């Protein structure tokens, strides 16, 4: 009995008794589905090991590498204030020019008009 003969017998059976063939195929599929579900249900859960948090204690000062592209006034951390001082305001904040504000106003008006024109 070779493979061609088995294939031919299988094909003949499927064409002669299609209902019985469908029932057998359905039973085989349900068996394999049940087998997969059983394997999933019986595999033990991998429990995550609780991680212990270790507090970092710095035992030496932070060393900044000596390289030409790193600024020498580099600060690894700093305390920031909630508000700027008057000196910082004068140094860093610049008031926008009237022309820039007018361009921004026109761009915003165009967006609002586009939205209102699309509304029913």
Secondary structure as UniProt FT lines:
FT   HELIX           3..16
FT   HELIX           18..42
FT   TURN            68..69
FT   TURN            72..73
FT   HELIX           86..92
FT   HELIX           98..118
//
